[in-house]
Structure formats: structure tokens, C-alpha cells
Amino acid sequence: MPTSTVSLEPRLGGLRGRRVAVASVEGVGDYDAESTAAALAEQGVKASAVRAPMKDLPPEAALGDLFGRPAPTVRTTADLVAFPPGFVKLPKDGFELLAAAPSPHGWRLQKALEKMLRAAQVNVVGAEVTDFRRESDRLQAALTAAGELAADSFVLASGRFIGGGLVKSRLVREPLLDLAVYYQGETIEAAYPRLRHLEYLDPAPAFRTGLLTDRELRPVDAAGAPAFANLRAAGSVLGGYDYAGGGCGFGLPLLTGRLAGRLAAGMEGG
Ligand SMILES: Cc1cc2nc3c(=O)[nH]c(=O)nc-3n(C[C@H](O)[C@H](O)[C@H](O)COP(=O)(O)OP(=O)(O)OC[C@H]3O[C@@H](n4cnc5c(N)ncnc54)[C@H](O)[C@@H]3O)c2cc1C
């Protein structure tokens, strides 16, 4: 992971009684320094908005247009300067405000991951997989409009309903390989008589469906055997976990993504 490019936000307690200039970048529609300063003032911080001129912003700039730019100079006698999220090279007395979406923290993580992929010489292909070439119990290649992607091992990380990894009509199904979908340990076909009554009251059970795997993260068929010898699944396409109760939607995708990648690459112990 990259090292931090900005100072950490001081805790609010550390701001009380101090003079804080909230940098106001003109023309950025989704950032309001005045309201931020007023909210800080309500908490006992001596905060006021101060202009931070920036010349080269596009017309109708948004917060995302600031991401990765050096922080502008703010002329102030305040003790600290609060900057909108996303700038780099903050001055010593500067700190970054927290972000709602679009979040620079997610953007930085994305950039860091892209950098790691480049360093590892990973070939990233942006294309929709429409099918697979198969031979008996093994997948040979993913088929895309950009051509065939042949590999020894595959990891299916196609997400849930928004990503398109699962599709809900009457039953939930996995559209690419028609893999078995489970609900609480039962195949979706077996669970359906119960599930349709539950769904009538509340749509949540449909969101708890997904693929089940063996210990090596190979999705299993309706009889519980690996559907393909060289296919693994990771992320939210999997069922059998409580997305909301886990406290973090990314926990399981991160963990299983790492494990499935290591297993697919033949690395010891996953
Ligand atoms: C509105 C919203 C807000 C959320 N907020 C949070 C949050 O604040 N914190 C948190 O921890 N979690 C959050 N989550 C949950 C989090 O986004 C998911 O848990 C996580 O993205 C799942 O990761 P994934 O890699 O399994 O699937 P996805 O992130 O869904 O990735 C699947 C990818 O596979 C691609 N794909 C699917 N089919 C194909 C195909 N045939 N060919 C090529 N590509 C394909 C999709 O386009 C997609 O890019 C949120 C989810 C939503 C919907």
C-alpha cells in the first residue's frame, strides 16, 4: 500500500479553541467551505472560510477535479487550514477534511492498486466476458469481444446484482456459467417454495443468495462437487455470509479475492 500523501485529519477535540481557516475553492459546486466552517464553529472551533484561489480548474468544476492536485496557497493567520479532500502536498499546518462520495480515499486506493498491477506486469483487459470455452471439467478460455483470454486458472469475481454476477428473475441465477446458486445451504430451486414467501414480506432474503464453494474456493454444483476443476469464485457473488452484519461490504471480497488469487496461482496455503 502507498504511504499517506496528506496529513491525517486532527481529531475535533484537538481543534477546539484553535483558529481554523477552511479553504474555500471558488467554483467547486459540491464543496461548501462556509457551511463546513459554520459546522465546526458549532462545535466550538474558531473556524471561518478563507479564499484559496485556483486558476486552472475546468468550468463547473467538481470536488473530483481537485483530486491529486497540490493544495493551493491560503493566506491566513489561522493556526490550521482545513482543505477539501483530495489535495496532495498539504502545508504543515494543513489537514484534509473527510469526504463524502466521490471519495479521494477510494480514488487513491484505486491508483495504488493500478500501480501495483503495473509493477507486477499484470495485463488488464477491459472487456465483457460473454462465455467460456470448456473441455470436460476445465475452463480453457474466457470469450470476450476483444478475443479469447486463455488461462490455466480462472477466478469469477463478477459481483452481485448491480455488478451482474447474479441475476434475479423468478429464481436468482448465475448468468455466465449457470453455476448453482444457494440460499442458506439449499439450492435456490429447493429453497424457492420457502424463499418466495419470505420475499413476499421482505426482499432481503434474495440478497443473501449466492454461490457456495469448497475449501479451495471452487464453486460447487447442486450436488456439492466443484463445478470446474480450475475455477474459483471470490467476492460478493458468493452467498452464505451476512453482508450487512459483517460491518464492511468489502471485507469478504478482499479476503476471498486474495485467497482465490493465491490458490489460482498455485501458491501454498491460499
Ligand atoms: C451503492 C453501494 C454502496 C456501497 N457502499 C459500501 C461501503 O461504503 N463500504 C463497503 O464496504 N461496501 C460498500 N458497498 C458494497 C461493496 O461495493 C461490495 O461489497 C463490493 O464492491 C463487492 O466487490 P466485488 O468485487 O465482489 O463485486 P463488484 O465490486 O460488484 O465487482 C464486480 C465487477 O465484475 C464486473 N462484471 C460482471 N460480469 C462481468 C462480465 N460478464 N464480464 C466482465 N466483467 C463483469 C462488473 O462490471 C463489476 O465491475 C456498497 C455497494 C453499493 C451497491
The ligand as a Tripos MOL2 file, in Angstrom:
@<TRIPOS>MOLECULE
LIG
   53    58     1     0     0
SMALL
NO_CHARGES

@<TRIPOS>ATOM
      1 C1        -24.4740    1.7900   -3.5500 C.3       1 LIG1
      2 C2        -23.4830    0.9010   -2.8270 C.ar      1 LIG1
      3 C3        -22.7120    1.4380   -1.7980 C.ar      1 LIG1
      4 C4        -21.8030    0.6410   -1.1180 C.ar      1 LIG1
      5 N1        -21.0530    1.1870   -0.1090 N.ar      1 LIG1
      6 C5        -20.1690    0.4260    0.5510 C.ar      1 LIG1
      7 C6        -19.3640    0.9850    1.5940 C.ar      1 LIG1
      8 O1        -19.4540    2.1780    1.9060 O.2       1 LIG1
      9 N2        -18.4920    0.1880    2.2220 N.ar      1 LIG1
     10 C7        -18.3360   -1.1260    1.9030 C.ar      1 LIG1
     11 O2        -17.5050   -1.8050    2.4970 O.2       1 LIG1
     12 N3        -19.0720   -1.6840    0.8980 N.ar      1 LIG1
     13 C8        -19.9730   -0.9420    0.2330 C.ar      1 LIG1
     14 N4        -20.7300   -1.4960   -0.7640 N.ar      1 LIG1
     15 C9        -20.5290   -2.9140   -1.0880 C.3       1 LIG1
     16 C10       -19.3220   -3.0980   -1.9700 C.3       1 LIG1
     17 O3        -19.4060   -2.1870   -3.0480 O.3       1 LIG1
     18 C11       -19.3420   -4.5430   -2.4590 C.3       1 LIG1
     19 O4        -19.3580   -5.4240   -1.3600 O.3       1 LIG1
     20 C12       -18.0760   -4.8030   -3.2900 C.3       1 LIG1
     21 O5        -17.9670   -3.8840   -4.3550 O.3       1 LIG1
     22 C13       -18.1460   -6.2000   -3.8560 C.3       1 LIG1
     23 O6        -16.9640   -6.4020   -4.5940 O.3       1 LIG1
     24 P1        -16.8920   -7.4710   -5.7440 P.3       1 LIG1
     25 O7        -15.5320   -7.3200   -6.3280 O.co2     1 LIG1
     26 O8        -17.3140   -8.7930   -5.2570 O.co2     1 LIG1
     27 O9        -18.0120   -7.0400   -6.8080 O.3       1 LIG1
     28 P2        -18.1850   -5.6410   -7.7150 P.3       1 LIG1
     29 O10       -17.4950   -4.5500   -6.9800 O.co2     1 LIG1
     30 O11       -19.6240   -5.6020   -7.9700 O.co2     1 LIG1
     31 O12       -17.3430   -6.0160   -8.9830 O.3       1 LIG1
     32 C14       -17.7990   -6.9500   -9.9390 C.3       1 LIG1
     33 C15       -17.2760   -6.5000  -11.2820 C.3       1 LIG1
     34 O13       -17.4340   -7.5570  -12.2290 O.3       1 LIG1
     35 C16       -17.8450   -6.9730  -13.4510 C.3       1 LIG1
     36 N5        -18.5270   -7.9930  -14.2730 N.ar      1 LIG1
     37 C17       -19.6740   -8.6590  -14.0020 C.ar      1 LIG1
     38 N6        -19.9570   -9.5000  -15.0010 N.ar      1 LIG1
     39 C18       -18.9560   -9.3710  -15.9290 C.ar      1 LIG1
     40 C19       -18.6930   -9.9730  -17.1980 C.ar      1 LIG1
     41 N7        -19.5030  -10.8770  -17.7150 N.pl3     1 LIG1
     42 N8        -17.5870   -9.5930  -17.8650 N.ar      1 LIG1
     43 C20       -16.7240   -8.6610  -17.3450 C.ar      1 LIG1
     44 N9        -16.9320   -8.0540  -16.1440 N.ar      1 LIG1
     45 C21       -18.0390   -8.4060  -15.4470 C.ar      1 LIG1
     46 C22       -18.7810   -5.8570  -13.0390 C.3       1 LIG1
     47 O14       -18.9260   -4.9090  -14.0740 O.3       1 LIG1
     48 C23       -18.0370   -5.2910  -11.8320 C.3       1 LIG1
     49 O15       -17.0760   -4.3220  -12.2230 O.3       1 LIG1
     50 C24       -21.6530   -0.7170   -1.4710 C.ar      1 LIG1
     51 C25       -22.4230   -1.2600   -2.5080 C.ar      1 LIG1
     52 C26       -23.3220   -0.4600   -3.1800 C.ar      1 LIG1
     53 C27       -24.1500   -1.0480   -4.3040 C.3       1 LIG1
@<TRIPOS>BOND
     1     1     2 1
     2     2     3 ar
     3     2    52 ar
     4     3     4 ar
     5     4     5 ar
     6     4    50 ar
     7     5     6 ar
     8     6     7 ar
     9     6    13 1
    10     7     8 2
    11     7     9 ar
    12     9    10 ar
    13    10    11 2
    14    10    12 ar
    15    12    13 ar
    16    13    14 ar
    17    14    15 1
    18    14    50 ar
    19    15    16 1
    20    16    17 1
    21    16    18 1
    22    18    19 1
    23    18    20 1
    24    20    21 1
    25    20    22 1
    26    22    23 1
    27    23    24 1
    28    24    25 2
    29    24    26 1
    30    24    27 1
    31    27    28 1
    32    28    29 2
    33    28    30 1
    34    28    31 1
    35    31    32 1
    36    32    33 1
    37    33    34 1
    38    33    48 1
    39    34    35 1
    40    35    36 1
    41    35    46 1
    42    36    37 ar
    43    36    45 ar
    44    37    38 ar
    45    38    39 ar
    46    39    40 ar
    47    39    45 ar
    48    40    41 1
    49    40    42 ar
    50    42    43 ar
    51    43    44 ar
    52    44    45 ar
    53    46    47 1
    54    46    48 1
    55    48    49 1
    56    50    51 ar
    57    51    52 ar
    58    52    53 1
@<TRIPOS>SUBSTRUCTURE
     1 LIG1         1 GROUP 0 **** ****
